[in-house]
């Protein structure tokens, strides 16, 4: 059976989610507001939020089961920190 989730795919997905939420925080902090940014924010935030939780769980399972690289572990730790910050911003 082909292993669909490997270190490279997991790392790329984690960093892309981190970059998306970091850009959202950057635009909000500096009060940058364009129509296209608002449209993309509305369309992509919920799917990225769900993907963030999904990849965090899959990443933890992947680290426990398989040998992982340092960059993959760093991306999972950063994703966990970002998840705590993102979910904490709702309350």
BELWO-V937325 format. One record per pair of residues at least 24 apart in sequence whose C-alpha atoms are under 10 Angstrom apart, sorted by sequence separation. I is the first residue (numbers start at 1). J is the second residue. If there is no record, write none. Layout:
# BELWO-V937325
I/J, I/J
This chain:
# BELWO-V937325
20/44, 21/45, 55/79, 56/80, 20/45, 55/80, 53/79, 21/48, 52/79, 53/80, 56/83, 20/48, 21/49, 52/80, 18/48, 52/82, 53/83, 17/48, 21/52, 52/83, 16/48, 17/49, 17/51, 18/52, 49/83, 52/86, 53/87, 17/52, 16/52, 14/51, 49/86, 13/51, 14/52, 17/55, 49/87, 13/52, 14/55, 13/55, 14/56, 11/55, 10/55, 14/59, 10/56, 10/58, 11/59, 10/59, 7/59, 10/62, 5/58, 6/59, 5/59, 7/62, 6/62, 7/63, 5/62, 15/72, 18/75, 11/69, 14/72, 7/66, 15/74, 6/66, 7/67, 8/68, 11/71, 12/72, 14/74, 15/75, 18/78, 22/82, 7/68, 8/69, 11/72, 14/75, 15/76, 18/79, 21/82, 25/86, 6/68, 7/69, 10/72, 11/73, 13/75, 14/76, 17/79, 18/80, 21/83, 7/70, 8/71, 9/72, 10/73, 11/74, 12/75, 14/77, 15/78, 18/81, 7/71, 8/72, 11/75, 14/78, 15/79, 18/82, 7/72, 10/75, 11/76, 14/79, 17/82, 18/83, 21/86, 6/72, 7/73, 10/76, 14/80
